[in-house]
Amino acid sequence: MKPGGVSRRHLVAGAVLLGSLPTAEALRPRRRRVDAMGTLELERDLPLAFGNWRNDDSIRPLLPDPAQQELLAATYHQVLARTMQRLDGVRVMLSVAYGVDQGGEATAVHRPEFCYRGQGFAVRPLGDHRLELAPGVQVPVRRLFATQGPRREAISYWLTLGQVAALPGLGRRLAQWREGLSGWIADGLIFRLSTLGEPSAEAFEQHADCARSLWRAVGPERRARYFGSGAESGGRA
């Protein structure tokens, strides 16, 4: 091949890529899950009181700075932030961000790793775990510890894609690919629970107790979309 020329191999590769464009266009997801299943309504679906827990307006969960909030508003359809207080005085902060299009990685803006670091926190991962909602009913969670000055916060969170709960990484990407190849644009959410203080077994059990009570309060027809289908059937998400 002459310098600056084009080899036969490159011409063939280009033809193959051009030929694949109609196929790629045909495979582009066009149907939205929310059109078939309905849009979640966080304020309606997640009650202000459930089990031994009641809404407490005295403490607000951490929210992004104004720049992040602008991006958040463009990415998510709804955001809910509450502090729930148990009858014994324990408080768990709850934050849910819901979007009707979860086919890409833009929704990572509200993942606690990025949200807290964007606020100047140091964030330490504490591994992935299974949070038991009922005997044989679990949801995968990721635990973190965020610190900034005197503030200490233990965090548990999970994500859903349609009716699948999957943590960031390969599991979530596979779920996105399955939805896309089926022609669907999936909705989904990030569900975060946190407590002020050190990341102890007691703190994470408080997260679990709040989640269990909320799982029982959410209508069965909505549970899979908040906790994943594994949380509805007891199987692995």
Backbone as a ProteinNet text record, in pm:
[ID]
protein_1_A
[PRIMARY]
MKPGGVSRRHLVAGAVLLGSLPTAEALRPRRRRVDAMGTLELERDLPLAFGNWRNDDSIRPLLPDPAQQELLAATYHQVLARTMQRLDGVRVMLSVAYGVDQGGEATAVHRPEFCYRGQGFAVRPLGDHRLELAPGVQVPVRRLFATQGPRREAISYWLTLGQVAALPGLGRRLAQWREGLSGWIADGLIFRLSTLGEPSAEAFEQHADCARSLWRAVGPERRARYFGSGAESGGRA
[TERTIARY]
85.6	0	88.5	53.4	129.6	102	203.4	181.2	58.5	-25.4	-146.5	-258.9	-234.4	-339.2	-429.5	-527.4	-624.2	-611.7	-590.6	-573.6	-708.1	-703	-824.2	-891.3	-810.3	-865.7	-947.5	-897	-969.3	-1097.6	-1094.2	-1214.6	-1322.1	-1279.8	-1374.6	-1433.8	-1346.6	-1395.4	-1495	-1466.1	-1557.3	-1691	-1687.4	-1812.1	-1896.1	-1828.6	-1900.6	-1967.6	-1892.8	-1949.1	-2067.5	-2055	-2166.2	-2286.3	-2258.4	-2367.3	-2439.1	-2368.8	-2430.2	-2516.7	-2507.7	-2584	-2734.2	-2793.1	-2937.1	-2975	-2889.2	-2916.4	-2912.2	-2810	-2799.6	-2920.3	-2965.5	-3082.2	-3207.1	-3216.8	-3333	-3335.5	-3214	-3205.7	-3217.5	-3222.4	-3231.3	-3362	-3353.7	-3476	-3571.4	-3699.2	-3796.8	-3916	-3940	-4056.2	-4013.2	-4089.3	-4057.2	-4137.5	-4068.8	-4136.4	-4247.1	-4223.3	-4323.9	-4454.3	-4447	-4569.1	-4651.8	-4582.6	-4653.7	-4691.8	-4606.7	-4625.8	-4671.7	-4661.9	-4698.3	-4577.7	-4580	-4471.7	-4486.2	-4374.8	-4377.8	-4406.3	-4475.5	-4502.6	-4447.8	-4326.8	-4256.8	-4337.6	-4391.7	-4466.3	-4589.4	-4650.9	-4770.4	-4735.6	-4633.6	-4601.9	-4531.5	-4451.7	-4372.5	-4437.4	-4508.1	-4585.4	-4497.4	-4555.7	-4485.5	-4475.3	-4554.4	-4549.4	-4569.5	-4485.2	-4497.8	-4434.5	-4501.8	-4451.4	-4427.1	-4306.7	-4267.8	-4197	-4205.8	-4131.9	-4226.7	-4182.6	-4258.8	-4165.9	-4217.6	-4138	-4098.6	-3972.2	-3919.3	-3856.4	-3915.4	-3867	-3746.7	-3698.8	-3592.6	-3455	-3436.9	-3307.7	-3332	-3254.3	-3266.9	-3149.2	-3175.6	-3064.2	-2976.3	-2850.8	-2758	-2810.8	-2814.7	-2855.8	-2737.4	-2735.4	-2624	-2617	-2499.1	-2485.4	-2568.6	-2587.5	-2675.5	-2641.5	-2511	-2472.5	-2514.6	-2492.1	-2532.6	-2683.7	-2754.5	-2899.9	-2956.9	-2893.9	-2939.5	-2924.5	-2810	-2788.4	-2883.9	-2907.9	-2999.4	-3139.8	-3184.1	-3318.7	-3332.9	-3221.9	-3226.6	-3219.7	-3172.8	-3151.7	-3266.5	-3322.9	-3424.8	-3561.4	-3661.8	-3799.5	-3848.9	-3808	-3850.1	-3736.8	-3727.7	-3632.8	-3707	-3690.1	-3754.1	-3646.7	-3651.6	-3556.6	-3632.7	-3617.6	-3686.2	-3594.5	-3626.6	-3567	-3679	-3660.2	-3760	-3710.6	-3800.2	-3766.1	-3845.6	-3774.4	-3838.8	-3892.6	-3985.5	-4048.3	-3947.2	-3834	-3732.5	-3636	-3659.1	-3576.4	-3471.6	-3445.8	-3347.3	-3393.6	-3301.1	-3331.6	-3253.1	-3321.9	-3260.8	-3300.1	-3200.6	-3225.7	-3247.3	-3347.2	-3389.7	-3390.7	-3331.6	-3329.4	-3354.3	-3447.3	-3479.8	-3479	-3405.8	-3403.7	-3452.6	-3559	-3624.5	-3618.5	-3580.5	-3574.8	-3646.1	-3708.2	-3783.3	-3693.3	-3568.5	-3473.5	-3344.2	-3323.1	-3204.6	-3115	-3120.6	-3045.8	-2898.5	-2854.6	-2714.5	-2652.1	-2536.5	-2463.4	-2481.1	-2565.9	-2585	-2640.6	-2715.5	-2778.3	-2677.9	-2552	-2449.9	-2432.1	-2486.7	-2469.9	-2520	-2621.7	-2678.3	-2629.3	-2540.3	-2483	-2406.2	-2421.4	-2358.4	-2208.1	-2137	-1993.3	-1963.7	-2044.2	-2021.5	-2090.8	-2211.4	-2287.9	-2213.9	-2163.6	-2094.5	-1957.8	-1884.3	-1753.9	-1771.1	-1879.8	-1906.5	-1932.3	-1968.8	-1991.6	-1867.6	-1756.2	-1632.7	-1609.5	-1691.5	-1674.7	-1566.7	-1500.4	-1418.6	-1509.8	-1505.9	-1597.2	-1516.6	-1546.2	-1477	-1575.9	-1548.7	-1638.7	-1628.5	-1742.1	-1747.7	-1802.4	-1803.7	-1841	-1987.7	-2018.6	-2154.8	-2213.2	-2339.3	-2404.1	-2545.3	-2614	-2753.7	-2835.7	-2931.4	-3018.5	-3145.7	-3172.5	-3288.4	-3412.9	-3513.2	-3639.1	-3741.9	-3731.9	-3818.4	-3746.4	-3786.6	-3719.6	-3716.9	-3596.3	-3580.1	-3599.1	-3616.4	-3640.2	-3527.6	-3446.9	-3328.7	-3315.8	-3239.4	-3203.2	-3053.2	-2979.4	-2835.2	-2810.8	-2719.7	-2689.4	-2538.2	-2500.1	-2360.7	-2350.5	-2249.1	-2229.8	-2108.3	-2123	-2017.5	-2006.1	-1892	-1873.6	-1822.3	-1898	-1863	-1827.4	-1718.4	-1674.8	-1639	-1673.8	-1633	-1628.3	-1508.2	-1495.9	-1552.1	-1640.1	-1696	-1810.9	-1860.9	-1976.4	-1932.3	-2000.3	-1978.5	-2112.4	-2111.6	-2238.2	-2218.7	-2294.8	-2295.9	-2407.8	-2376.8	-2468.8	-2490.3	-2615.8	-2651.8	-2732.3	-2705.9	-2790.8	-2799.4	-2906.7	-2920.6	-2981.5	-2978	-3035.9	-3133.8	-3233.2	-3320.4	-3319.1	-3342.2	-3359.5	-3485	-3594.3	-3721.7	-3758.6	-3764.5	-3796.7	-3677.9	-3557.7	-3435.7	-3352.1	-3309.4	-3216.7	-3076	-2989.4	-2852.4	-2760	-2650.4	-2554.7	-2472.8	-2409.6	-2327.2	-2220.5	-2195.8	-2097.3	-2156.2	-2099.1	-2137.8	-2284.3	-2333.5	-2472	-2570.3	-2546.5	-2635.2	-2622.4	-2498.5	-2480	-2549.5	-2540	-2608.8	-2759.4	-2813	-2956.2	-2994.3	-2909.5	-2935.1	-2932.9	-2835.7	-2827	-2948.4	-2991	-3108.8	-3231.5	-3249.2	-3363.4	-3352.1	-3234	-3215.6	-3236.5	-3182	-3198.1	-3343	-3420.8	-3563.7	-3645.3	-3576.1	-3644.9	-3702.1	-3664.1	-3722.6	-3625.8	-3678.7	-3607.5	-3658.5	-3573.8	-3618	-3614.7	-3709.8	-3701.7	-3624.6	-3602.6	-3530.8	-3500.6	-3436.5	-3411.6	-3286.6	-3243.2	-3139.1	-3206.2	-3190.7	-3255.1	-3144.6	-3137.7	-3029.5	-3084.5	-3020.3	-3049.6	-2920.5	-2927.4	-2805	-2835.8	-2733.5	-2743.4	-2618.2	-2633	-2518.8	-2445	-2312.7	-2232.6	-2145	-2079.9	-1987.1	-2061.1	-1994	-2056.7	-2054.6	-2139	-2143.7	-2249.7	-2242.6	-2346.2	-2483.1	-2486.6	-2612.9	-2668.8	-2582.8	-2628	-2687.9	-2620.1	-2671.3	-2797.2	-2812.9	-2937.5	-3051.4	-3021.3	-3123.9	-3168.6	-3074	-3110.6	-3203.4	-3164.6	-3242	-3382.1	-3392.5	-3523	-3614.8	-3561	-3639.2	-3683.4	-3590.6	-3623.2	-3728.1	-3715.3	-3813.7	-3953	-3961	-4091.2	-4151.5	-4067.4	-4116.2	-4158.4	-4082.2	-4117.4	-4256.9	-4286.9	-4419.5	-4528.5	-4493.8	-4593.9	-4621.3	-4523.1	-4541.3	-4631	-4725.9	-4817.7	-4744.9	-4792.3	-4724.1	-4702.4	-4793.3	-4779.7	-4667	-4614.9	-4507.8	-4374.2	-4375.2	-4252.7	-4136	-4161.2	-4051	-3982.3	-4054.6	-3996.2	-3916.2	-3940	-3860.8	-3749.1	-3771.8	-3676.7	-3623.3	-3672.4	-3629.9	-3718	-3723.4	-3809.9	-3762.8	-3630.6	-3580.4	-3637.1	-3666.1	-3724.7	-3871.3	-3932.8	-4073.2	-4089.7	-3996.8	-4011.4	-3920.3	-3817.7	-3721.2	-3599.2	-3599.1	-3484.8	-3376.6	-3262.9	-3152.8	-3181.7	-3155.8	-3181.4	-3071.2
-120.2	0	124.2	221.8	344.9	427.7	510.1	597	684.1	689.4	770.8	702.1	580.1	509.6	432.6	362.2	283.3	138.2	48.6	-92.2	-156.7	-270.4	-347.6	-390	-423.9	-466.3	-354.7	-231	-117.6	-90.8	-108.9	-88.2	-189.9	-315.7	-421.5	-393.6	-353.4	-324.3	-209.3	-107.2	5.7	-34.3	-122.6	-168.8	-247.3	-328.6	-406.6	-314.3	-211.5	-117.2	-42.1	0.8	71.4	-19.8	-144.8	-240.3	-271.3	-252.5	-283.7	-170.4	-50.9	62.7	39.6	-15.2	-41.5	-136.8	-239.2	-333.4	-263.7	-178.3	-105.8	-16.2	48.4	136	54.5	-65.3	-150.4	-198.1	-213.9	-263.4	-152.1	-27.1	84.1	73.7	75.3	65.9	181	149.1	250.4	254.8	145.5	140.1	169	250.3	285.1	197.4	141.7	58.5	135.5	263.7	340.4	351	346	352.1	224.9	114.1	-13.1	-38	9.2	-23.6	94.5	215.1	333.3	391.8	523.1	593.5	578.2	554.4	551.9	692.2	698.6	824.8	811.2	863.9	840.3	888.3	1007.9	1063	978.5	923.8	842.2	701.2	642	501.3	479.7	578.1	562.7	646.5	582.4	656.9	730.6	833.7	911.4	836.2	732.9	649.5	504.8	416	273	195.2	91.9	14.5	103.5	94.4	177	305.5	343	457.7	570.7	694.6	813.2	917.3	998.4	1104.6	1209	1253.2	1354.5	1465.8	1584.9	1696.6	1768.8	1727.7	1803.1	1779.5	1669.5	1638.8	1606.7	1669.8	1645.2	1560.9	1458.9	1385.5	1477.4	1435.8	1515.7	1530.6	1654.6	1683.3	1737.3	1719.3	1769.4	1921.5	1976.5	2120.5	2169.1	2301.2	2352.3	2301	2293.1	2245.4	2100.2	2017.7	1878.6	1865.1	1950	1944	1975.1	2067.3	2098.9	1978.2	1910.3	1789.5	1680	1670.6	1571.2	1591	1716.5	1746.6	1710.5	1721.4	1688	1537.5	1462.8	1319.2	1237.3	1283.2	1207	1272.8	1188.5	1235.2	1284.5	1216.3	1252.7	1223.9	1305.6	1282.4	1303.3	1210.2	1218.9	1206.7	1292.7	1288.8	1306.9	1211.5	1216.6	1162.5	1197.2	1131.8	1060.2	930.8	850.3	825.8	843.2	819.9	701.6	608.6	493.3	533.5	457.5	492.1	503.9	432.8	440.3	557.1	640.7	758.6	743.7	622.3	600.1	670.5	738.3	806.5	745.3	724.1	677.2	773.6	825.7	916	834.4	871.8	797.2	891.1	847	926.5	834.5	873.3	795	888.1	850.1	924.8	831.7	872.2	787.6	851.8	772.8	821.5	728.6	785.4	702.7	643.6	691.2	636.9	602.8	473.3	426.5	343.8	374.2	295	327	438.8	478.2	498.2	564.7	586.5	727.2	809.3	946.2	948.9	845.2	841.5	820.2	797.4	780	905.9	1020	1146.3	1138.4	1056.8	1051.4	930.9	850.1	742.1	803.5	749	810.8	833.1	742.2	762.2	899.1	939.6	1065.7	1182	1157.9	1263.6	1315.5	1223.9	1265.2	1325.8	1265.3	1323.7	1462.8	1484.1	1615.1	1720.2	1674.7	1764.6	1777.8	1715.8	1726.8	1616.8	1511.3	1400.2	1304.1	1240	1123.5	1002.4	914.4	800.5	671.4	582.7	453.1	340.9	255.3	143	36.7	-22.1	-126.6	-258.1	-270.6	-399.1	-408.8	-516.2	-545.5	-656	-642.7	-733.4	-765.4	-851.5	-882.6	-834.5	-749.4	-698.4	-782.5	-846.1	-935.1	-854.8	-863	-793.5	-880.6	-1010.9	-1111.7	-1243.9	-1351.4	-1480.2	-1520.4	-1535.2	-1572.5	-1460	-1337.8	-1222.3	-1122.2	-1097.8	-1013.6	-914.5	-809.2	-712.9	-686	-677.9	-650.8	-505	-481.2	-344.2	-322.2	-199.1	-157.2	-66.7	-90.1	-11.1	81.1	201.5	302.4	371.3	437.1	521.9	655.7	762.9	896.7	984.7	1061.1	1148.9	1285.9	1387.3	1524.6	1600	1637.5	1700.4	1609.1	1660.7	1577.3	1488	1508.8	1431.5	1292.9	1192	1052.2	996.3	925.8	875.1	735.6	640.7	503.8	493.7	435.6	438.9	298.5	268.1	148.9	196	137.3	174.3	59.8	65.7	-26.4	49.2	-13.3	43.3	-56.6	-5.8	-93.4	-50.2	-145.7	-122.3	-198.6	-126.5	-194.6	-266	-398.5	-477.9	-561.2	-518.5	-589.4	-500.5	-553.5	-483.5	-530.8	-436.9	-472.4	-357.9	-390.2	-287.6	-241	-123.3	-74.5	-176.7	-188.9	-285	-375.6	-494.6	-585.4	-626.3	-653.2	-697.7	-595.4	-469.3	-364.5	-346	-351.8	-336.9	-450.3	-571.8	-684.1	-662.9	-612	-584.4	-476.9	-373.7	-268.8	-327.3	-413.2	-473.1	-560.7	-637.8	-723.4	-639.4	-531.1	-443.6	-383.4	-333.8	-271.1	-366.7	-488.7	-587.1	-631.9	-617.6	-649.4	-532.7	-420.1	-304.9	-209.8	-228.7	-148.2	-43.5	71.6	172.5	159.9	111	80.7	204.2	210.7	309.9	247.9	322.7	267.7	375.3	333.9	428.9	392.1	489.1	469.3	488.9	391.6	392.7	393.1	501.4	518.7	529.7	460.2	467.9	502.6	592	626.8	670.2	661.4	703.9	781.5	878.6	953.3	870	865.4	787.6	687	604	505.8	393	326.1	218.2	85	74.1	-44.8	-143.5	-265.1	-363.9	-312.6	-239.8	-184.1	-81.9	2.5	103.4	37.7	-64.3	-129	-210.2	-258.8	-325.3	-224.5	-100.4	4.4	33.1	36.5	52.5	-61.4	-182.9	-299.5	-297.1	-256	-251.6	-150.8	-35.6	65.1	10.6	-53.5	-109.7	-219.8	-306.1	-414.5	-358.1	-258.4	-199.1	-132.4	-66.8	-1.4	-104.4	-212	-318.5	-373.6	-391.6	-441.9	-339.8	-209.2	-104.3	-76	-100.8	-75.2	-183.7	-144	-241.2	-348.7	-474.6	-585	-557.8	-484.1	-457.4	-359.2	-291.4	-192.7	-239.2	-342.1	-382	-409.1	-482.3	-520.5	-398.9	-291.4	-173	-88.7	-108.5	-39.7	-127.2	-257.6	-347.6	-456.8	-463.2	-566.5	-689.3	-764.2	-882.3	-989.5	-991.8	-1087.5	-1059.5	-931.6	-894.3	-930	-950	-987.7	-1139	-1213.2	-1358.1	-1431.3	-1362	-1427	-1476.5	-1468.2	-1510.9	-1404.9	-1438.8	-1342.8	-1244.7	-1114.9	-1013.8	-1012.8
0	0	0	-84.8	-89.7	35.6	77.5	192.4	169.9	268.4	259.8	187	129.5	58.1	151.9	92.1	168.3	125.4	220.6	188.1	158.1	90.8	61.9	191.2	292.9	422.1	484.7	478.4	535	458.7	325	245	281	298.5	335.9	473.4	569.4	704.1	702.2	620.9	611.9	553.9	453.7	392.5	492.7	572.1	673.2	773.9	819.1	915.9	857.3	730.8	667.6	650.5	618.8	602.5	731.4	844	973.6	1025.6	964.5	1014.8	1013.7	907	912.2	1024.8	1048.3	1156.4	1291.3	1312.3	1438.4	1459	1349.7	1359.9	1394.4	1334.3	1361.2	1505.1	1564	1701.1	1805.1	1761.4	1856.5	1936	2070.9	2151.3	2119.5	2105.4	2069.1	2164.5	2236.3	2324.9	2468.3	2538.8	2676.6	2771.3	2869.7	2968.4	3040.2	3064.6	3138.4	3060.3	2927.1	2847.6	2864.9	2891.2	2909.7	3055.2	3149.1	3290.3	3374.6	3320.4	3397	3469.4	3489.3	3557.8	3708.6	3776	3921.7	3974.8	4086	4154.9	4296.8	4318.5	4444.3	4564.3	4556.6	4670.1	4701.9	4599.3	4618.9	4666.6	4605.3	4631.8	4764.7	4809.3	4931.4	5041.7	5133.8	5234.1	5334	5395.4	5497.1	5629.2	5646.2	5767	5725.7	5779.8	5751.6	5866.8	5911.5	6024.7	6144.9	6201.1	6316.6	6274.8	6147.8	6095	6056.8	6084.5	6051.1	5990.1	5897.2	5836.6	5940.7	5935.5	6027.4	5945.1	5951	5869.6	5929.2	6045.7	6113	6051.9	5978.4	5915.8	5769.4	5682.3	5538.5	5490.2	5407.5	5347.6	5264.9	5244.2	5165	5023	4973.4	4836.7	4758.2	4625.6	4545.1	4548	4509.8	4498	4378.6	4363.2	4257	4117.3	4084.2	3951.3	3931.7	4035.5	4025.4	4022.9	4098	4098.8	3961.7	3889.9	3754.3	3662.6	3674.1	3595.3	3638.9	3768.5	3823	3767.8	3763.6	3714.9	3567.3	3492	3350.2	3326.9	3426.4	3411.8	3468.7	3579.4	3649.6	3640.8	3638	3630.5	3766.7	3874.3	4009.7	4108.1	4211.7	4321	4452.3	4543.4	4674.6	4782.1	4883	4994.1	5125	5216.1	5345.4	5454.5	5577.6	5693.1	5766.9	5788	5858.4	6001.2	6097.7	6238.4	6291.7	6353.2	6415.8	6551.8	6604.4	6730.9	6844.6	6835.3	6941.2	6920.3	6818.4	6795.4	6687.1	6639.3	6532.8	6405.1	6337.7	6212.7	6097.3	5986.9	5862.6	5752.4	5683	5570.8	5443.9	5368.8	5250.9	5130.9	5020.5	4898.4	4779.7	4692.7	4573.8	4453.1	4348.7	4222.7	4113	4043.8	3944.1	3807.1	3706.1	3568.7	3473.6	3371.2	3276.4	3168.9	3157.4	3060	3132.3	3154.9	3225.7	3133.5	3004	2908.2	2900.4	2960.7	2951.5	3087.6	3089.7	3214	3269.9	3205.2	3253.3	3394.8	3431.9	3564.2	3676.7	3643.2	3747.5	3831.4	3782.7	3855.3	3998.5	4023.9	4158.8	4239.3	4183.3	4263.6	4379.1	4500.4	4616.9	4602.1	4534.1	4516.8	4455.3	4357	4286.8	4356.8	4404.7	4470.7	4593.8	4677.1	4799.6	4769.3	4677.8	4642.2	4583.1	4508.4	4453.4	4560.2	4681.7	4795	4883.7	4841.7	4917.4	5018.6	5015.7	5108.4	5058.5	5150.9	5119.4	5130.2	5031.4	5027.1	5023.3	5116	5122.5	5094.3	4994.6	4966.6	5075.2	5109	5211.4	5156.8	5025.4	4965.8	4929.1	4855.2	4812.9	4900.5	4932.3	5027.1	4980.1	5055.2	5028.8	5147.5	5121.7	5227.6	5228.5	5342	5352.8	5388.7	5302.4	5323.4	5394.2	5372.8	5435	5415.9	5485.9	5466.4	5319	5264.9	5125.1	5025.9	5073.7	4986.5	5008.6	4905.9	4920.9	4806.8	4832.3	4729.1	4743.4	4631.6	4640.7	4677	4770.7	4812	4811	4788.6	4800.8	4922.3	5006.2	5126.7	5111.3	5168.2	5161.7	5297.2	5318.5	5435.5	5386.5	5412.2	5365.8	5484.6	5471.9	5580.5	5525.2	5603.1	5574	5706.7	5750.6	5881.6	5988.9	6074.9	6180.6	6134.5	6012.3	5966.8	5921.3	5973.6	5936	5889.7	5776.4	5724.2	5666	5717	5664.5	5561.2	5445.9	5331	5276.2	5243.2	5165.7	5045.3	4927.9	4813.9	4714.4	4632.3	4520.1	4402.8	4285.2	4164.6	4104.8	4034.1	3957.1	3811.3	3723.8	3581.5	3543	3519.3	3501.6	3630.6	3625.1	3743.3	3789.4	3753.4	3791.3	3882.9	3995.9	4084.6	4051.2	4016.6	3979.5	4017.7	4083.3	4123.8	4003.8	4013.8	3902.6	3865	3735.7	3689.5	3582.6	3569.7	3462.4	3471.6	3592.9	3607.1	3552.6	3583.9	3535.4	3384.7	3332.5	3188.2	3112.5	3164	3099.4	3098.1	3209.7	3216	3113.9	3098.1	2998.6	2857.4	2829.9	2697	2667.8	2767	2746	2713.4	2787.5	2761.1	2621.2	2587.1	2456.6	2341.6	2352.2	2246	2231.6	2337.7	2331.7	2278.3	2250	2194.6	2297.6	2425.4	2532.4	2585.1	2620.9	2698.3	2840.9	2931.3	3067.9	3156.5	3248.3	3354.7	3470.9	3577.3	3691	3793.3	3901.8	4010.4	4089.6	4169.3	4270.3	4405.8	4493	4624.7	4730.8	4809.6	4907.2	5048.9	5141.6	5284.3	5356.5	5455.2	5526.9	5669.4	5753.9	5893.4	5929.8	6018.1	6067.8	6171.3	6159.1	6252.8	6181.2	6259.4	6203.9	6132.3	6038.5	5962	6038.1	6137.2	6222.5	6174	6225.4	6195.7	6238.9	6349.4	6398.1	6299.7	6243	6147.4	6023.6	5971.5	5851.2	5879.7	6000.6	6037.2	6044.5	6084	6083.2	5940.7	5847	5706.4	5663.8	5701.1	5661.5	5722.5	5848	5913.6	5844.4	5807.3	5735.3	5598.8	5526.9	5395.7	5406.8	5508.3	5526.5	5551.5	5637.4	5668.1	5544.9	5466.2	5345.8	5241.2	5228.5	5134.7	5165.5	5293.7	5331.3	5300	5305.4	5285.1	5137.6	5050.7	4908.4	4850.4	4766.8	4707.6	4629.6	4635.1	4565.2	4417.3	4354.1	4210.9	4181.6	4284	4265.1	4321.8	4402.8	4474.2	4381.5	4272.4	4184.5	4124.8	4106.2	4044.4	4143.7	4273.3	4375.6	4432.5	4436.9	4502.4	4408.6	4285.4	4192.6	4200.3	4091.7	4088.7	4185	4215.3	4312.7	4451	4480.2	4609	4613.9	4497	4495.1	4505.5	4436.9	4430.6	4527.1	4575.9	4663.2	4590	4453.4	4376.4	4374.1	4313.1	4303.3	4192.3	4219.1	4117.6	4012.7
[MASK]
+++++++++++++++++++++++++++++++++++++++++++++++++++++++++++++++++++++++++++++++++++++++++++++++++++++++++++++++++++++++++++++++++++++++++++++++++++++++++++++++++++++++++++++++++++++++++++++++++++++++++++++++++++++++++++++++++++++++++++++

